[in-house]
Amino acid sequence: MGKVCEICGKKQSSGFTISHSHVKTKRAWKPNIQRIRVSLKKDCNRKMNVCTTCIKSGRVTRAIRKTVSQ
């Protein structure tokens, strides 16, 4: 699977790097995609590819792992 955010659909964009002499070179801007555990419903957790913008803005809620006490 490519680097695509499953929440907002952000993906790689392309363009040119322009030097001082105005030589154009192809380049790509890639989003910062993280694979995190997301809490979808009350007891439904799933790993998803999410960009850091969605994580910071609160569009997704991270799943908290339950620890077993001894």
GIZIZI-V78485 format. One record per residue. N is the residue number from 1. PHI is phi as a letter, one per 20 degrees, with the letter a starting at -180 (NA if undefined). OMEGA is omega in whole degrees, 0 to 359 (* if undefined). D_FIRST is the distance of its C-alpha to the first C-alpha in Angstrom with 1 decimal. Layout:
# GIZIZI-V78485
[[N,PHI,OMEGA,D_FIRST] [N,PHI,OMEGA,D_FIRST]]
This chain:
# GIZIZI-V78485
[[1,NA,181,0.0] [2,f,180,3.8] [3,e,180,6.8] [4,c,177,8.0] [5,f,182,10.7] [6,f,180,11.0] [7,e,185,14.7] [8,d,178,15.8] [9,n,179,13.0] [10,f,181,13.6] [11,b,183,11.6] [12,f,173,12.8] [13,c,184,16.3] [14,c,180,18.6] [15,a,182,22.3] [16,c,165,25.2] [17,e,183,26.8] [18,d,181,30.5] [19,e,179,33.0] [20,f,179,36.6] [21,e,177,37.8] [22,m,172,35.3] [23,e,182,33.2] [24,e,179,29.7] [25,c,180,26.7] [26,f,174,23.1] [27,b,182,20.8] [28,c,173,17.6] [29,d,182,17.4] [30,d,178,14.2] [31,f,178,14.2] [32,e,183,14.8] [33,e,178,11.9] [34,d,176,13.0] [35,e,184,11.9] [36,c,174,15.2] [37,e,184,17.1] [38,d,176,18.1] [39,e,182,21.2] [40,e,178,20.9] [41,c,184,24.3] [42,f,182,27.3] [43,d,183,26.1] [44,d,177,22.4] [45,d,182,20.0] [46,b,174,16.2] [47,e,181,13.5] [48,c,173,11.5] [49,e,186,9.6] [50,c,177,12.8] [51,f,183,14.4] [52,f,176,17.8] [53,f,178,19.7] [54,f,178,18.9] [55,f,182,19.9] [56,f,184,23.1] [57,f,178,24.1] [58,n,177,24.0] [59,f,177,21.7] [60,c,175,20.2] [61,d,180,22.4] [62,f,178,21.4] [63,e,179,22.4] [64,d,179,25.4] [65,f,178,25.7] [66,e,178,29.1] [67,e,181,31.2] [68,e,178,33.9] [69,e,180,37.4] [70,d,*,39.7]]
